[in-house]
């Protein structure tokens, strides 16, 4: 597609989280006329991108369903000290999706999923810098190390299936235990005696401010942002019409970067996204008495600890309960108990709690590509735990594909129609 053709093409990007903002900016740079649309301001506290763990997690290629989850899952959901929670009134609605989700835990399927996630994640720091360089958002990108923390070496070795897959994709690290671990972080409690420290990762110093800064740059360079609610997507010949706050608007193309809310817009498009809301929490500890120098995953509790501009963020756990229910107290209580198990002497002045909706597909891979019947409708949704990590790479792939530049990678695993067959 020539530059003149692109400059006359109007593209609507629905959803102003990191996926949508990155897609809009890369499309703008490619020469399209881009309108970013969301009912929320980019970077606002109601956006899922606001409250994530802030990790540029190159190593995040292992899905939640892994071998043995059929046995472990029910016990975890019944134990308030485990990082899996269920709103039981939601279970009947969840069950058909959940059975298909758990069926992807077979070893060969996990390896296939990891290959897809690695494609999106392996160069995350470079992709964030490429997107943010020369903009005010660049100041929030912090390349660095990332650690997985375990009580013992035996606990790490019990995770050997996941670490062997990571090693196959070039993700390795340095072992710290005993005196080396204490020298690395003398404030860690005796509960934890083993860490695996990796290079080539990073953090975002404030995810909400970062997304807002990228969106502000997009607008300052000629992109348009429309704060409104998209209620319907309708193919119209070679174009598409969007019903926005009751009014119909015409575009040449549309990108649906709508996360956990995607299914609501696909019901009339003869395609099923089957995206479930995997509810995630964070507690932000403001003015803490200690900030670690490295972000870490506390493996036995499945939460991350990230030093940020606003304080120390502890984020994670999984709760299934849909999009309508408010915060649950047990996940927040677990995060607060867990940080005291990690840093017994830690104090802080105040705290912020948050709930967001990770968009989880049946097979833990996002929908990335065009509608099989309507090439003007494009999907970039369902990134579960890797939205921040893979956002800029996804946005660049979106821009390449809409520009007719087919990247030299196999994207068939992300085909939007794979659940509709």
HUFENKA-V609899 format. One record per residue. N is the residue number from 0. PHI is phi in whole degrees, 0 to 359 (* if undefined). OMEGA is omega in radians with two decimals (NA if undefined). D_LAST is the distance of its C-alpha to the last C-alpha in whole Angstrom. Layout:
n	phi	omega	d_last
N	PHI	OMEGA	D_LAST
N	PHI	OMEGA	D_LAST
//
This chain:
n	phi	omega	d_last
0	*	-3.13	31
1	286	3.13	35
2	297	3.12	36
3	295	3.11	37
4	296	-3.14	34
5	293	-3.08	33
6	293	3.09	36
7	263	-3.12	35
8	267	3.09	31
9	262	-3.14	31
10	236	3.00	28
11	261	3.02	27
12	250	-3.10	26
13	263	-3.11	25
14	113	-3.05	26
15	245	2.88	29
16	280	-3.09	29
17	298	3.14	29
18	295	-3.12	26
19	293	-3.12	27
20	295	3.12	30
21	296	3.11	30
22	297	-3.13	27
23	299	-3.10	30
24	291	3.11	33
25	294	3.08	31
26	295	3.10	30
27	299	3.13	34
28	296	3.12	35
29	282	3.05	33
30	107	3.14	35
31	278	2.94	32
32	274	-2.95	34
33	243	3.00	32
34	241	3.09	32
35	266	-3.03	31
36	232	3.05	30
37	199	3.07	30
38	283	3.13	32
39	242	3.05	33
40	291	3.05	36
41	302	3.13	34
42	83	-3.12	36
43	289	-3.04	37
44	296	3.13	37
45	278	3.12	34
46	281	3.09	31
47	300	-3.13	29
48	295	-3.12	31
49	293	-2.87	34
50	252	-3.11	34
51	290	-3.10	32
52	286	3.07	34
53	75	-3.09	35
54	265	2.92	35
55	270	-2.84	33
56	266	3.07	32
57	305	-3.07	31
58	277	-3.02	31
59	278	-3.12	28
60	244	-3.13	26
61	261	-3.14	25
62	289	3.09	23
63	297	3.12	24
64	285	3.09	22
65	229	-3.12	24
66	308	3.14	26
67	97	-3.08	28
68	294	3.10	26
69	301	3.14	26
70	273	-3.05	29
71	282	-3.00	30
72	303	-3.13	28
73	301	3.12	30
74	295	-3.14	33
75	296	-3.10	33
76	293	-3.14	32
77	263	-3.07	35
78	252	-3.10	37
79	293	3.08	38
80	264	3.09	39
81	251	-2.97	36
82	274	3.07	33
83	232	-3.10	31
84	232	-3.13	31
85	224	2.90	29
86	275	-2.90	30
87	295	3.09	30
88	293	-3.13	30
89	271	-3.02	26
90	303	3.14	25
91	303	3.11	24
92	288	-3.09	21
93	285	-2.88	20
94	306	-3.14	20
95	301	3.08	16
96	294	-3.05	15
97	297	-3.13	18
98	296	3.11	17
99	290	3.11	14
100	297	-3.13	16
101	293	3.14	19
102	293	3.11	17
103	274	-3.07	17
104	277	3.12	21
105	296	-3.02	21
106	305	-3.09	23
107	292	3.11	21
108	287	3.11	18
109	301	3.12	21
110	297	3.11	22
111	294	3.11	19
112	297	-3.14	19
113	300	3.11	23
114	298	3.11	22
115	293	-3.14	20
116	293	3.12	22
117	297	3.11	25
118	301	-3.12	24
119	276	-2.94	24
120	257	-2.82	27
121	298	-3.11	30
122	242	-3.01	32
123	302	-3.10	32
124	296	3.13	35
125	298	-3.13	36
126	292	3.09	33
127	295	3.13	35
128	293	3.11	38
129	296	3.12	37
130	287	-2.97	35
131	266	-3.04	38
132	302	3.13	41
133	83	3.10	44
134	241	3.07	43
135	299	-3.13	44
136	290	-3.07	41
137	301	-3.10	42
138	296	-3.11	44
139	272	-3.08	42
140	272	-3.07	40
141	236	3.05	42
142	299	-3.13	41
143	177	-3.10	42
144	261	3.12	41
145	211	-3.06	39
146	239	2.90	40
147	256	-3.06	38
148	249	-3.12	41
149	232	3.03	41
150	299	-3.08	44
151	218	3.03	45
152	299	3.13	44
153	299	3.10	43
154	295	3.07	40
155	297	-3.13	39
156	293	3.06	39
157	294	3.08	37
158	266	-2.99	34
159	297	3.12	35
160	300	-3.14	31
161	294	-3.09	30
162	290	3.07	33
163	293	3.10	33
164	293	3.10	29
165	300	-3.14	31
166	298	3.09	34
167	298	3.13	31
168	257	3.04	30
169	81	-3.12	34
170	258	3.14	34
171	228	-3.09	38
172	205	-3.09	40
173	247	3.12	44
174	276	3.04	45
175	234	3.04	47
176	206	-3.13	49
177	62	-3.09	53
178	296	3.14	55
179	295	3.12	53
180	291	3.13	50
181	295	3.11	53
182	292	3.14	54
183	292	3.10	51
184	212	-3.07	51
185	291	-3.10	54
186	271	-3.14	53
187	292	-3.10	50
188	288	3.12	51
189	291	3.08	52
190	298	-3.06	48
191	246	-3.06	47
192	235	-3.06	48
193	211	3.06	45
194	224	3.05	43
195	241	-2.94	41
196	254	-3.06	42
197	245	2.99	40
198	274	2.99	41
199	61	3.02	38
200	240	3.11	37
201	177	3.08	38
202	222	2.97	38
203	251	-2.98	38
204	295	3.08	41
205	200	-3.04	40
206	304	-3.14	36
207	297	3.13	37
208	294	3.12	40
209	297	3.14	38
210	296	3.11	35
211	298	3.14	38
212	294	3.09	40
213	296	3.13	37
214	294	3.10	36
215	297	3.10	40
216	298	3.10	40
217	307	-3.14	37
218	290	-3.12	39
219	293	-3.12	42
220	261	3.04	41
221	112	3.05	40
222	288	-3.13	37
223	249	3.01	36
224	241	3.13	35
225	239	3.09	34
226	274	-3.06	35
227	195	-3.10	33
228	254	3.07	30
229	273	-3.05	27
230	256	-3.11	25
231	203	3.08	23
232	241	-3.06	21
233	228	3.05	21
234	294	-3.13	21
235	226	-3.09	24
236	61	3.10	24
237	270	-3.12	24
238	246	-3.11	25
239	208	3.04	24
240	248	3.10	26
241	244	2.99	26
242	272	-3.02	28
243	240	-3.09	30
244	50	3.07	32
245	86	-3.14	32
246	253	-3.13	33
247	267	3.13	31
248	234	-3.09	31
249	258	3.06	29
250	221	3.05	28
251	281	-3.12	27
252	221	3.01	24
253	221	3.03	23
254	246	3.12	22
255	265	3.07	20
256	251	-2.88	22
257	257	2.99	22
258	51	-3.08	21
259	291	-3.11	21
260	259	-3.03	21
261	295	-3.06	18
262	301	-3.13	16
263	296	-3.11	19
264	261	-3.09	19
265	255	-3.03	15
266	297	3.13	15
267	258	-3.06	16
268	250	3.11	14
269	58	3.09	11
270	210	-3.12	9
271	242	3.11	9
272	281	-3.12	11
273	50	3.09	12
274	260	3.14	16
275	253	3.09	18
276	280	3.04	22
277	261	-2.99	24
278	289	3.14	27
279	240	-3.05	30
280	235	2.87	34
281	220	2.93	37
282	237	3.08	40
283	261	3.12	42
284	266	-3.06	46
285	268	-3.08	48
286	51	3.13	52
287	288	3.13	51
288	285	-3.13	54
289	208	3.01	52
290	236	3.05	49
291	295	-3.14	48
292	275	-3.08	48
293	233	3.01	44
294	291	-3.12	41
295	212	2.96	40
296	260	3.06	37
297	270	-2.84	39
298	293	-3.07	36
299	284	3.11	38
300	244	3.05	37
301	56	3.02	34
302	225	3.13	35
303	252	3.10	37
304	240	-3.02	40
305	228	3.00	41
306	288	-3.11	44
307	227	3.12	43
308	301	-3.05	46
309	275	-3.10	46
310	146	3.14	46
311	255	-3.13	45
312	260	3.01	41
313	244	-2.96	39
314	222	3.08	36
315	154	-3.00	33
316	58	3.12	32
317	233	3.02	29
318	227	3.02	28
319	258	-3.11	26
320	187	3.07	27
321	81	-3.01	25
322	262	-2.96	26
323	261	-3.07	29
324	287	3.10	31
325	280	-3.12	34
326	297	2.98	35
327	260	-3.13	36
328	285	-3.06	39
329	301	3.12	38
330	298	3.13	36
331	293	3.11	39
332	297	3.12	42
333	296	3.12	40
334	299	-3.12	40
335	289	3.05	44
336	295	-3.03	45
337	292	-3.12	43
338	292	3.08	44
339	286	3.02	48
340	288	3.11	47
341	278	-3.12	46
342	235	-3.05	49
343	300	-3.07	52
344	268	-3.06	54
345	291	3.02	52
346	231	3.10	53
347	205	-3.05	52
348	276	-3.13	53
349	204	-3.08	50
350	213	3.06	46
351	236	3.07	43
352	247	-2.99	40
353	209	3.05	37
354	232	3.06	33
355	222	-2.97	30
356	237	3.06	26
357	291	-3.14	24
358	273	-3.06	21
359	255	3.03	19
360	272	-3.13	15
361	300	-3.06	14
362	252	3.07	14
363	66	3.06	17
364	247	-3.14	16
365	289	2.94	17
366	271	-3.08	14
367	217	-3.12	16
368	151	-3.08	16
369	271	3.04	15
370	300	-3.09	13
371	296	-3.12	11
372	254	-3.06	13
373	230	-3.04	16
374	293	3.12	18
375	279	3.12	20
376	252	-3.03	18
377	238	-3.13	18
378	250	2.99	17
379	213	-2.98	19
380	210	3.05	19
381	94	-3.05	18
382	273	3.13	21
383	37	-3.04	22
384	271	-2.99	25
385	242	-3.10	26
386	301	3.13	26
387	294	-3.11	29
388	304	-2.99	29
389	261	-3.05	26
390	302	-3.13	27
391	298	3.11	29
392	296	3.10	27
393	299	3.13	24
394	300	3.13	26
395	292	3.09	28
396	296	3.09	24
397	302	-3.12	23
398	295	3.10	27
399	299	-3.07	26
400	292	3.11	23
401	291	3.11	24
402	274	-3.09	28
403	84	3.07	26
404	265	-3.07	27
405	273	-3.11	24
406	295	-3.10	25
407	278	3.08	26
408	222	-3.14	23
409	272	-3.12	20
410	258	-3.05	17
411	297	3.13	14
412	296	-3.10	14
413	260	-3.05	14
414	306	-3.07	11
415	298	-3.07	10
416	272	-2.99	7
417	294	3.12	6
418	267	-3.08	6
419	260	-3.07	4
420	287	NA	0
//
